[in-house]
Amino acid sequence: MTHPILYDTHVHTPLCKHAEGLPEDYARVAKQQGLAGVIVTCHNPLPNGIEQGVRMAAGQFDEYLAMVEAARLSCEGEVDVRLGMECDYLPGLEEHIEKQARSAPFDYLLGSVHAHLGSYVGRFAGGSLAGFQRTYFEHLARAAELRLFDCLAHPDTIVVKNPQFNACPADQAVEAFAVVAQRIAISGVAIEINTSHGMGPVLRGILKLARQHGIAVVIGSDAHEPRRVGDRFTQALDVAEEAGYTAVGFFLQRKRHDVPIHHALASIAGSALPL
């Protein structure tokens, strides 16, 4: 008998201007994939017009809340829909993010550093590639230390989304993460396996270090269209297990729920073990 356990913890909405499909569309794909639900995590509004082309505008925030609530009601009793948000961290935005984090009854807040966006590259990419990587991971650590987020999104984005790092050895990025890993662990923030990123050697190296430091792990598809919900979750669970994890988590009402990996795999396969 199927017993859905996991959530897809990272899905978007058309308000971010580069996604399609309503939250209920994502939720119903989650049900087909053997998941318990989705946590909608669209990109947060930022002040002063920062990267407005890839996120909801400040005036759309209430629309976002209404959109997620409408999906929750539409899918109630069928599949769970929860409210989250993906919050960009940049130095100087701490006060803005703190206000946003307290502005709605979120189930889950993702902190992210989008190191490929023009606003970030323009401020921080000068100098060597190794120095740019160190800056990126320093900002991830600072985001964690705000203690406003439940999880750090796609920690390998510095490599996956920045083509200039294609020729760089994976060890370089992993070593840069190693410098800040203990700070992230102390913060209590989890890190994400983002299944849109390919789960290559940089992520695998980061996960091994994260496991050694006791940092929890969460899986999210980063779906920008409904068909990608739950994409490659089986592979992500295998990658987590290879790194030494025995459980993966998700957050509801800002509290982490851990699921043994073998139970999660069984639930996706449609034959969950009793909990």
Backbone as a ProteinNet text record, in pm:
[ID]
protein_1_A
[PRIMARY]
MTHPILYDTHVHTPLCKHAEGLPEDYARVAKQQGLAGVIVTCHNPLPNGIEQGVRMAAGQFDEYLAMVEAARLSCEGEVDVRLGMECDYLPGLEEHIEKQARSAPFDYLLGSVHAHLGSYVGRFAGGSLAGFQRTYFEHLARAAELRLFDCLAHPDTIVVKNPQFNACPADQAVEAFAVVAQRIAISGVAIEINTSHGMGPVLRGILKLARQHGIAVVIGSDAHEPRRVGDRFTQALDVAEEAGYTAVGFFLQRKRHDVPIHHALASIAGSALPL
[TERTIARY]
84.5	0	88.9	61.4	142.2	119.6	229.3	220.7	315.4	266.1	355.5	417.7	545.9	618.2	681.5	757.1	838.1	755.9	811.5	761.4	865.9	819.8	910.5	913.8	1029.5	1041.2	1081.1	1084.5	1135.5	1067.6	956.4	887.1	847.8	826.7	806.3	667.4	642.4	515.1	543.4	443.2	464.9	501.1	480.6	512.8	661.5	745.6	890	932.4	836.9	857.7	942.2	978.4	1049.9	1003.4	877.9	818.4	677	621.1	485.4	407.8	275.2	190.2	156.3	34	-10.7	31.7	35.1	77.2	-2.4	-132.1	-209.6	-165.2	-111.1	-57.2	66.3	151.2	271	230.5	130.5	87.1	34	-41.1	-100.7	4.7	109.6	221.6	292.1	303.8	364.6	289.5	158	78.2	109.9	119.1	151.8	289.5	378.9	516.6	531.8	422.3	430.5	478.4	458.7	499.1	378.1	404.3	295.9	248.5	335.3	295.2	409.8	383	483.6	488.4	606.1	621	657.2	569.6	588.2	688.7	792.8	905	945.6	855.8	890.9	990.9	1058.4	1164.9	1109.3	1173.5	1125.8	1144.5	1057.7	1080.8	1205.1	1281.6	1399	1382.9	1447.7	1433.1	1516	1484.5	1564.9	1577.9	1479.1	1478	1580.6	1636.8	1741.1	1682	1733.5	1694.3	1541.7	1472.2	1326	1275.1	1360.2	1316.9	1303.7	1347.2	1344.5	1279.7	1188.7	1124.6	993.3	910.3	787.4	820	734.4	747	690.3	731.7	683	530.9	471.7	326.7	253.4	326.9	264.6	269.7	325.3	341.7	207.2	109.3	-22.9	-86	-62.3	-111.3	-48.7	79.6	150.3	86.8	64	2.8	-134.6	-212.6	-346.6	-339.6	-240.6	-223.8	-193.6	-105.4	-69.9	-187	-257.2	-371.6	-483.5	-505.3	-606.9	-570.6	-442.4	-398.2	-415.4	-384.1	-400.8	-545.7	-636.4	-778.5	-825.4	-777.4	-817.7	-772.3	-655.9	-596.7	-619	-687.4	-705.4	-769.1	-710.9	-759.9	-702.8	-631.9	-573.6	-421.4	-365.7	-220.7	-195.8	-89.4	-65	10.2	-32.6	34.6	72.5	198.1	247.9	314.5	319.4	374.3	520.7	603.2	743.7	787.9	915.6	971.2	1121.4	1173.9	1318.7	1368.3	1454.6	1498.6	1644.3	1667.4	1804.1	1874.6	1995.8	2080.4	2187.4	2199	2310.8	2351.3	2479.8	2519.6	2445.7	2391.1	2315.3	2165.4	2120.3	1976.4	1923.6	2005.1	1966.6	1834.6	1821.1	1699.8	1577.4	1594	1485.1	1439.8	1534.6	1501.7	1435	1485.7	1425.6	1278.8	1249.8	1110.9	1024.8	1077.1	1001.6	977.6	1078.5	1068.1	957.8	924.8	822.3	688.5	676.4	559.2	444.5	463.4	359.1	387.4	287.2	306.4	372.8	498.3	570.3	592.8	584.9	625.7	775.6	836	973	1032.4	1155.4	1227.4	1362.6	1384.5	1511.1	1595.4	1719.8	1813.4	1899.5	1918.2	1996.4	2089.1	2199.7	2291.5	2302.5	2248.5	2248.9	2371.3	2480.1	2609.4	2624.5	2523.8	2532.7	2457.4	2377.9	2299.4	2388.4	2348.9	2432	2461.7	2363.4	2384.5	2492.8	2501	2600.9	2737.7	2740.6	2866.7	2931	2848.4	2901.7	2967.6	2916.7	2971.8	3088.9	3088.2	3178.7	3270.8	3258.5	3335	3471.3	3509.2	3642	3750.6	3862.6	3972.8	3971.7	4033.2	4049.9	3921.4	3913.1	3798	3794.8	3910.6	3914.6	3864.1	3900	3852.4	3702.5	3648	3503.7	3431.1	3486.8	3426.2	3428.7	3539.4	3548.4	3446.2	3428.4	3329.3	3189.5	3159.1	3026.4	2998.5	3091.2	3068	3067.8	3143.2	3135.1	2995.4	2935.2	2799.4	2696.3	2718.2	2630.2	2636.4	2756.9	2771.7	2703.4	2718.1	2652.2	2500.2	2450.2	2306	2260.9	2337.8	2304	2305	2402.1	2419	2311.2	2232.2	2117.1	2014	2017	1920.8	1776.1	1755.6	1620.9	1572.7	1665.8	1634.1	1638	1561.1	1563	1669.5	1699.8	1787.5	1855.2	1975.2	2045.4	2024.8	1972.2	1941.6	2069.3	2063.8	2165.9	2305.9	2375.6	2507.4	2613.4	2585.2	2680.3	2656.1	2566.9	2529.5	2646.8	2746	2861.7	2931	2927.7	2991.5	2892.3	2772.2	2674.3	2628.1	2610.3	2552.3	2654.9	2781.9	2884.9	2980.1	2963.6	3041.1	3192	3240.2	3385.4	3450.6	3367.3	3423.8	3427.8	3388.3	3383.4	3519.6	3625.9	3759.9	3826.7	3759.7	3820.2	3800	3896.8	3879.4	3770.9	3696.1	3587.8	3641.2	3761.2	3819.5	3829.5	3846.7	3862.1	3736.4	3619.6	3493.3	3466.8	3496.7	3472.5	3559.8	3683.1	3772	3719.3	3660.7	3603.2	3483	3405.3	3294.2	3348.4	3456.4	3512.8	3548	3588.8	3627.2	3508.8	3387.5	3269.8	3176.1	3207.4	3113.9	3078.4	3175.8	3147.6	3055	3070.3	2981.1	2837.3	2819.7	2685.8	2628.2	2712.8	2666.9	2620.2	2693.6	2658.1	2525.7	2497.9	2372.9	2250.2	2269.6	2157	2080.8	2126.9	2059.3	2096.5	1997.9	2022.6	2077.7	2120.8	2156.6	2072.7	2060.1	1969.9	2045.5	1989.7	2024.1	1923.2	1969.7	1883.6	1891.7	1781.8	1789.5	1791.1	1777.9	1790.4	1935.7	2028.1	2168.2	2257.2	2204.5	2285.5	2358.1	2374.3	2433.2	2571.2	2656.8	2791.8	2892.1	3021.2	3125.6	3134	3101.4	3106.5	3000	2876.8	2771.9	2805.1	2854.6	2885.7	2994.5	3093.7	3197.9	3144.2	3057.1	2994.8	2912	2838.7	2753.8	2836.2	2946.9	3030.8	3080.5	3124.1	3168.4	3052.8	2938.1	2821.2	2782.9	2786.8	2753	2852	2978.9	3080.1	3057.3	3001.5	2976.6	2837	2758.3	2625.8	2520.7	2540.3	2444.3	2337	2212	2101.6	2086.2	2017.5	2000.4	1852.9	1814.2	1677.6	1684.3	1582	1578.4	1471.2	1506.2	1409.3	1438.8	1333.7	1353.6	1385.2	1349.8	1361.4	1278.2	1161.1	1077.2	1023.1	1039.9	981.7	870.1	839.5	724.1	678.1	547.7	494.7	557.2	593.3	642.3	772.2	840.8	969.1	955	836.1	817.5	864.1	943.6	993.3	1098.5	1145.5	1241	1370.6	1412	1539.1	1550.9	1438.6	1445.6	1511.8	1488.4	1552.3	1704.3	1751.9	1895.6	1947.2	1872.4	1913.9	1924.7	1831.4	1836.8	1959.4	1991	2111.2	2237.8	2240.6	2356.8	2372.6	2260.8	2266.2	2321.4	2275.6	2321.5	2470.2	2516.6	2658.9	2744.3	2687.9	2761.3	2760.5	2685	2682.5	2554.4	2458	2331.4	2245.6	2171.6	2073.1	1931.4	1916.9	1784.4	1792.2	1679.5	1666	1549	1546.4	1444.7	1356.5	1248.9	1168.8	1112	1069	1022.5	874.4	798.9	660.4	647.3	583.4	570.6	706.1	807.9	944.6	1013.7	958.7	1020.3	1062.8	1183	1234.9	1179.6	1139.9	1095.5	1193.6	1254.6	1352.5	1288.8	1322.2	1267.9	1384	1387.7	1492.5	1494	1612.2	1624	1556.2	1565.5	1503.7	1351.1	1294.2	1150	1111.8	1194.1	1165.6	1169.3	1270.6	1280.3	1159.2	1118.4	1004.3	876.8	861.8	738.8	728	840.9	840	808.8	858.3	832	687.7	615.6	477.4	457.9	561.5	546.9	615.1	570.9	637	631.9	738.5	742.2	664.8	607.2	537	632.5	590.9	676.9	656.1
-119.1	0	125.2	218.1	338.4	430.2	481.1	575.1	690.3	797.8	909.5	972.4	1003	1059	1193.1	1195.6	1312.3	1425.1	1544.1	1661.4	1704.6	1760.5	1837.8	1975.9	2013.4	2131.4	2258.1	2252.7	2367.9	2373.3	2446.6	2466.7	2613.3	2657.8	2800	2828.2	2954.6	2998.1	3097.2	3126.3	3223.5	3363.7	3393	3526.8	3558.6	3454.2	3479.5	3513.8	3506.4	3548	3450.8	3335.5	3235.6	3094.2	3084.6	2954.4	2952.3	2833.1	2819.5	2719	2733.4	2641	2693.3	2665.9	2708.4	2607.6	2649.2	2556.5	2425.9	2431.8	2306.5	2211.5	2265.4	2179	2104.6	2174.8	2113.1	2007.8	2041.6	1950.1	1819.9	1826.8	1705	1616.1	1676.3	1594.9	1529.2	1600.4	1542.2	1416.7	1422.8	1304.7	1188.7	1216.6	1112	1052.5	1131.8	1088.4	1017.8	999.4	932.4	1020.2	1151.9	1246.2	1290.9	1333.3	1378.8	1518.4	1596.9	1732	1813.9	1943.4	2038.6	2156.6	2216.2	2343.8	2446.7	2543.3	2643.9	2746.9	2769.9	2853.9	2950.5	3041.3	3134.6	3238	3305.4	3400.4	3525.5	3564.2	3678.1	3811.1	3907.3	4043.2	4102.7	4177.9	4246.7	4397.7	4477	4622.8	4681.7	4804.7	4884.5	4821.8	4742.1	4685.2	4578	4517.3	4415.4	4291.9	4260	4139.4	4123.7	4230.7	4224.3	4136.2	4106.3	4023.6	3876.6	3833.1	3689.6	3663	3751.2	3732	3810	3776.7	3853.1	3995.2	4087.9	4225.8	4237	4341.8	4361.5	4369.1	4430.3	4443.9	4315.1	4209	4078.9	3982.9	4025.9	3933.9	3882.5	3970.8	3926.2	3831.4	3857.3	3766.9	3628.5	3626.5	3499.8	3421.6	3489.3	3422.1	3366.2	3444.5	3400.4	3282.4	3283.9	3176.8	3043.4	3047.3	2924.8	2875.9	2967.6	2929	2869.6	2925.7	2870.8	2728.6	2704.2	2569.2	2473.9	2521.9	2436	2391.2	2484.4	2451.6	2361.7	2389	2310.1	2164.8	2143.3	2009.6	1940.8	2006.9	1953.4	1814.9	1722.2	1585.4	1499	1562.1	1489.6	1490.1	1608.8	1625	1757.1	1763.2	1877.8	1988.7	2111.9	2229.4	2321.8	2359.4	2442	2569.2	2668.3	2799.4	2809.9	2840.7	2869.1	2987.4	3017.5	3121.3	3099	3128.4	3126.3	3270.2	3294.6	3430.8	3450.1	3541.3	3574	3648.1	3602	3675.4	3752.6	3878.5	3962.3	4047	4072.6	4161.1	4294.2	4339.1	4462.7	4442.9	4320.3	4292.9	4225.9	4218	4143.7	4194.3	4325	4381.1	4352.8	4366.3	4339.4	4194	4101.6	3959.1	3924.1	3980.8	3952.1	3995.7	4111.2	4159	4064.1	4020.7	3927.2	3794.5	3746.3	3615.6	3612.9	3729.6	3737.1	3787	3796.8	3861.5	3766.7	3636	3539.2	3409.3	3322.5	3196.4	3088.9	3109.4	3018.1	2883	2778	2646	2626.7	2701.9	2670.5	2792.9	2826.5	2934.8	2884	2900.6	2866.4	2992.5	2984.3	3092.9	3058.5	3154.3	3124.1	3239.1	3203.1	3300.4	3265.2	3351.3	3324.4	3391.3	3317.5	3373.8	3396.6	3356.1	3375.3	3499.1	3560.3	3676.2	3800.1	3888.1	4004.5	4091.6	4108.7	4193.7	4136.4	4003.6	3939.4	3939.7	3897.9	3892.5	4030.9	4134.1	4270.1	4317.6	4272.3	4316.2	4231.3	4101.4	4011.1	3926.4	3933.3	3840.9	3892.5	4010.6	4060.3	3975.9	3964.7	3885.8	3743.3	3654.2	3515.4	3435.6	3325	3235.5	3173	3138	3080.3	3180.2	3307.4	3410.1	3430.4	3421.1	3433	3318.1	3198.5	3084.5	3103.5	3150.1	3171.7	3275.7	3380.1	3482.7	3424.1	3341.5	3278.5	3194.1	3109.6	3023.8	3105.3	3212.4	3302.7	3360.5	3396.3	3451.7	3345.2	3221.9	3113.7	3101	3107.9	3097.4	3214.2	3333.9	3450.2	3434.5	3381.9	3357.7	3261	3155.1	3058.7	3124.4	3210.1	3271.7	3374.2	3414.4	3499.3	3423.9	3290.2	3203.6	3239.7	3280.2	3307.4	3196.4	3116.6	3015.6	2875.4	2787	2646.7	2569.5	2615	2539.4	2635.6	2598.9	2673.3	2603.4	2677.4	2619.8	2597.6	2495.3	2463.4	2515.4	2455.2	2506.3	2494	2415.7	2399.8	2497.1	2595	2681.9	2762.6	2791.2	2868.2	2800.5	2668.1	2592.6	2562.3	2519.1	2473.6	2587.3	2706.4	2817.5	2918.3	2901.2	2994.2	2920.1	2935.3	2855.5	2868.5	2979.8	2997.8	2894.1	2822.3	2721.2	2581.6	2569.9	2437.5	2367.8	2444.2	2384	2375.2	2423.7	2422.6	2286.5	2237.8	2110.1	2120.6	2014	2013.1	2036.9	1988.2	2002.2	2147.3	2237.7	2379.5	2432.1	2399.9	2444.6	2373	2244.7	2167.9	2221.6	2257.2	2314.3	2449	2526.5	2655	2633.7	2529.3	2497	2449.9	2375.1	2321.5	2433.4	2548.2	2660.6	2709.4	2699.3	2755.4	2648.8	2522.1	2414.8	2416.4	2438.4	2437	2551.2	2666.7	2780.3	2746.4	2681.6	2641.9	2538.7	2445.6	2343.1	2406.4	2501.2	2567.2	2641.1	2694.1	2768.3	2678.1	2548.6	2455.3	2450.2	2522.3	2526.6	2402.4	2346.8	2233	2280.2	2186.2	2219.4	2133.8	2182.2	2120.1	2038.4	1922.1	1853.9	1903.7	1984.8	2043.5	1956.6	1888.7	1787.5	1847.8	1978.9	2042.6	2064.1	2040.7	2074.8	1958.8	1839	1730	1645.7	1694.8	1616.5	1563.8	1654.9	1618.9	1615	1611	1591.5	1702.9	1826.5	1934.8	1912.4	1886.3	1861.4	1739.8	1633.3	1511.8	1537.4	1617.7	1652.8	1738.8	1834	1918.7	1833.8	1738.1	1653.9	1570.2	1516.7	1437	1521.6	1643.5	1732.8	1772	1800.2	1838.9	1727.3	1604.6	1490.9	1479.6	1499.6	1492.9	1598.5	1712.3	1821.9	1814	1715.3	1700.3	1794.4	1840.2	1928.6	1843	1872	1795.3	1826	1735.5	1751.5	1742.2	1823.8	1831.7	1816.5	1756.4	1739	1829.4	1900	1982.4	1980.3	1984.4	1977.3	2112.4	2222.9	2356.1	2362.3	2298.9	2290.1	2426.8	2460	2580.4	2545.3	2417	2367.9	2239.6	2213.5	2102.6	1967	1939.1	1804.6	1769.5	1869.6	1843.1	1813.5	1818.1	1790.4	1647.9	1633.2	1501.4	1443.3	1522.4	1473.5	1427.2	1305.1	1246.7	1238	1225.8	1211.4	1079.6	974.7	847	860.5	928	950.5	1035.2	1139	1225.8	1148.2	1058.1	975.9	885.4	830.8	748.2	829.8	952.4	1039.9	1076.3	1104	1133.1	1013.8	895.2	773.7	751.3	774.7	760.6	855.1	972.3	1069.6	1035.1	931.4	888.7	919.9	981.8	1012	886.5	876.8	768.9	823.2	956.8	1018.7	1150.4	1191.6	1323.6	1394.2	1525.4	1600.1	1684.8	1734.4	1842	1920.3	2044	2131.5	2162	2149.9	2192.6	2276.7	2391.8	2485.1	2515.6	2523.4	2560.1	2455.8	2335.4	2226.9	2115.7	2063.4	1960.5	1824	1750.4	1612.6	1525.7	1430.7	1343.8	1210.5	1164.7	1039.7	946.9	824.9	730.6	712.1	706.9	700.5	576.5	462.4	341.9	352.8	424.2	448.1	542.2	645.2	740.2	673.2	590.1	518.8	428.1	358.8	268.5	346	464.1	542	590.4	630.8	674.8	558.4	440.5	321	270.5	326.1	287	171.9	142.5	31.1	65.6	174.2	224.3	125.3	124.2	43.6	115.6	45.7	113	195.1	315	403.2	377.6
0	0	0	-90.8	-102.3	16.5	70.3	182.3	152.2	88.1	53.3	177.6	168.6	282.5	246.5	139.2	106.3	43.6	53.5	-17.4	-119.7	-230.8	-314.1	-250.5	-199.8	-114.8	-190.4	-323.6	-398.6	-534.8	-542.6	-670.4	-682.8	-806.6	-834.5	-892	-920.4	-977.5	-1090.5	-1172.1	-1281.3	-1233.8	-1106.4	-1056.5	-1066.7	-1073.7	-1083.3	-1226.5	-1319.9	-1459.4	-1541.5	-1483.9	-1562.8	-1526.1	-1481.4	-1451.8	-1508.7	-1521.1	-1573.3	-1489.5	-1488	-1413.4	-1274.9	-1231.2	-1099.6	-992.2	-866.9	-761.4	-758.1	-788.6	-787.8	-897.9	-1007.9	-1113.9	-1064	-991.2	-933.6	-829.7	-749.5	-643.7	-701	-807.1	-862.1	-929	-981.6	-1029.7	-911.3	-800.4	-679.8	-638.1	-642.2	-606.3	-700.5	-830.1	-927.3	-902.4	-845.8	-820	-685.9	-614.7	-486.4	-372.8	-387.7	-284	-203.6	-79.8	7.2	-29.5	-92.7	-128.4	-182.5	-197.8	-244.2	-148.4	-138.9	-69.8	-176.5	-194.3	-298.7	-248.1	-326.6	-281.6	-391.2	-427.2	-533.4	-482.2	-576.5	-543.7	-475.5	-368.3	-289.4	-361.6	-336.8	-388.3	-323.3	-400.2	-347.7	-366.8	-282.9	-293.6	-406.4	-441.2	-535.3	-673.1	-710.9	-845.5	-870.3	-765.5	-783.4	-851.6	-968.4	-1043.4	-1051.7	-1082.6	-1088.8	-1201.5	-1299.4	-1412.1	-1379.5	-1259.9	-1227	-1092.1	-1049.4	-919.3	-916.5	-818.5	-802.8	-758.5	-798.9	-752.7	-612.1	-540.9	-404.6	-401.1	-502.1	-507.6	-537.7	-567.9	-597.5	-479.9	-368.4	-256.2	-205.6	-190.8	-145.1	-246.4	-374.6	-478.7	-465	-430.2	-408.8	-294	-182.8	-67.6	-104.8	-178.5	-218.4	-315	-404.3	-501.3	-431.9	-333.9	-262.9	-177.4	-114.2	-32.3	-118.3	-235.6	-325.9	-366.8	-391.8	-427.7	-309.7	-190.5	-71.8	-57.4	-74	-60.8	-174.3	-295.5	-411.4	-400.1	-339.5	-332.1	-197.9	-106.6	27.6	23.9	99.7	101.4	-9.2	-101.3	-215.1	-207.9	-190	-180.2	-107	-28.4	58.8	-15.1	4.3	-52.3	62.8	71.1	180.8	128.3	215	179.8	219.5	122.5	148.1	64.4	67.6	-17.5	-29.8	-146.5	-168.8	-159.1	-61.8	-30.9	-72.8	-165.1	-203.2	-91.2	-61.2	33.2	-43	-9	-50.3	69.9	89.1	198.6	188.1	299.5	301.4	299.7	269	263.1	389.6	492.4	612.5	672.5	685.1	745.5	658.8	528.8	434.4	444.8	448.2	453.7	586.4	695.4	825.6	828.9	772.4	767.9	685.3	569.8	485	557.5	626.8	691.4	795.9	849.7	954	900.7	767.4	708.8	676.6	692.4	659.1	735	749.1	822.8	735	704.3	616.6	684.2	604.2	648.4	631.8	538	497.2	430.1	466.8	401.4	353.1	224.2	160.6	149.4	190.4	165.9	45.8	-42.9	-162.7	-198.3	-261.5	-318.8	-466.5	-550.6	-695.6	-758.1	-757.1	-795.5	-944.9	-1024.6	-1169	-1216.2	-1128.2	-1169.2	-1181.8	-1271.9	-1301.8	-1182.7	-1093.6	-977.2	-885.4	-879.3	-794.5	-863.1	-988.5	-1062.6	-1066.9	-1090.1	-1098.9	-970.9	-857	-728	-680.4	-714.6	-642.7	-731	-862.5	-946.6	-987.9	-944.4	-979.9	-915.5	-982.7	-927.3	-976.4	-900.1	-942.7	-927.5	-1000.7	-987	-848.5	-796.2	-661.4	-558.3	-576.7	-485.4	-495.5	-616.2	-635.9	-567	-577.6	-508.2	-356.7	-305.1	-160.1	-114.4	-194.8	-162	-160.2	-259.6	-266.4	-141.1	-103.7	13	142.2	147.9	262.9	274.9	162.3	165.6	203.1	159.7	206	357.5	412.5	558.6	628.9	574.4	635.1	629.8	518.4	507.5	616.4	637.6	742.3	879.4	902.1	1033.7	1066.8	968.7	998.6	1082.4	1071.2	1141.1	1107.5	982.6	933	840.6	789.3	688.8	749.3	687.2	726.9	650.1	529.5	439.9	343.9	298.6	195.1	61.1	-35.9	-167.3	-248.7	-331.7	-433.4	-402.2	-304.2	-265.6	-374.7	-478.7	-589.3	-703.5	-684.3	-795.1	-849.8	-766.9	-812	-929.9	-932.7	-1040.1	-1151.3	-1114	-1213.4	-1302.9	-1246	-1320.8	-1372.4	-1339.1	-1384.7	-1478	-1610.3	-1707.1	-1691.5	-1637.3	-1625.5	-1535.6	-1455.1	-1365.1	-1427.1	-1552.8	-1616.3	-1615.3	-1629	-1635.5	-1498.4	-1394.1	-1260.5	-1193.9	-1119.7	-1049.7	-942.9	-929.1	-829.7	-689.2	-663.2	-528.8	-485	-581.7	-547.4	-479.1	-534.6	-475	-343	-338.2	-215.5	-102.9	-134.7	-32.4	16	-73.6	-32.8	59.4	32.3	123.5	258.2	256.5	381.1	479.4	426.7	511.4	595.7	542.3	610.8	665.8	644.9	680.7	829.3	915.2	1058.5	1097.8	1034.9	1063.5	1023.9	910.4	867.6	963.4	1005.7	1100.5	1231	1281.9	1407.7	1395.6	1277.6	1256.2	1263.2	1237.8	1237.2	1105.7	1005.5	875.9	794.1	722.4	634.1	499.7	416.3	277.9	183.6	61.1	-36.1	-140.2	-172.3	-296.7	-398.9	-491.5	-593.2	-717.6	-749.8	-856.2	-995.8	-1006.4	-1137.7	-1175.4	-1082.2	-1102.6	-1144.8	-1153.3	-1204.6	-1101.3	-979	-870	-904.4	-949.2	-991.2	-877.5	-910.6	-808.9	-705.5	-742	-644.2	-537.4	-578.9	-480.8	-395.4	-457.6	-381.7	-277.5	-315.5	-219	-106.5	-140	-37.9	58	3.4	88.3	185.5	140.6	230.8	347.6	317.2	422.7	514.1	452.9	531.9	628.2	579.8	665.9	781.9	754.3	859.6	967.2	927	1020.9	1082.8	1044.6	1102.4	1044.9	921.8	855.8	789.5	817.9	759.9	611.2	540.4	396.5	358.9	260.1	208.7	57.1	-3.1	-148.6	-208.6	-315.8	-387.6	-536.2	-617.7	-762.7	-825.3	-756	-816.6	-944.8	-941.9	-1061.6	-1101.4	-1228.7	-1286.2	-1384.9	-1392.6	-1468.4	-1400.5	-1401.7	-1321.7	-1350.8	-1473.8	-1507.7	-1436.4	-1380.9	-1314.8	-1165.9	-1112.4	-969.7	-938.3	-834.9	-795.4	-887.7	-982.3	-1081.2	-1015.2	-1044.4	-1000	-847.7	-779.1	-633.8	-593.8	-670.3	-638.5	-646.3	-750.6	-763.2	-647.2	-610.1	-499.8	-368.8	-345.1	-223.8	-225.8	-342.8	-356	-329.6	-382.9	-364	-216.5	-149.3	-5.7	71.7	35.1	103.3	79.2	-42.9	-75.1	9.8	43.4	124.1	272.7	309.8	448.8	523.4	455.8	521.4	531.6	638.5	654.3	648.1	649.7	645.8	570.5	514.7	454.3	523.5	513.6	585	495.6	554.6	496.7	613.4	586.6	692.7	676.1	784.3	792.7	918.3	904.6	1017.4	1078.9	992.8	1028.2	1116.2	1122.3	1198.3	1103.4	1125.9	1036.3	1072.4	969.3	983	904.5	971	906.1	868.2	747.5	693.8	660.6	713.1	674	521.4	466.6	320.8	264.7	333.2	278.4	279.4	377.3	376.5	262	241.8	135.6	-1.2	-23.5	-150.6	-172.7	-66.5	-76.2	-105.6	-45.9	-66.7	-210.7	-268.8	-407.9	-500.4	-463.5	-543	-525.6	-427.6	-407.3	-311.8	-232.2	-137.5	-6.3	54.8	175.5	289.1	366	486.9	596.4	691.3	799.5	884.7	924	1003.2	1151.9
[MASK]
+++++++++++++++++++++++++++++++++++++++++++++++++++++++++++++++++++++++++++++++++++++++++++++++++++++++++++++++++++++++++++++++++++++++++++++++++++++++++++++++++++++++++++++++++++++++++++++++++++++++++++++++++++++++++++++++++++++++++++++++++++++++++++++++++++++++++++++++++++

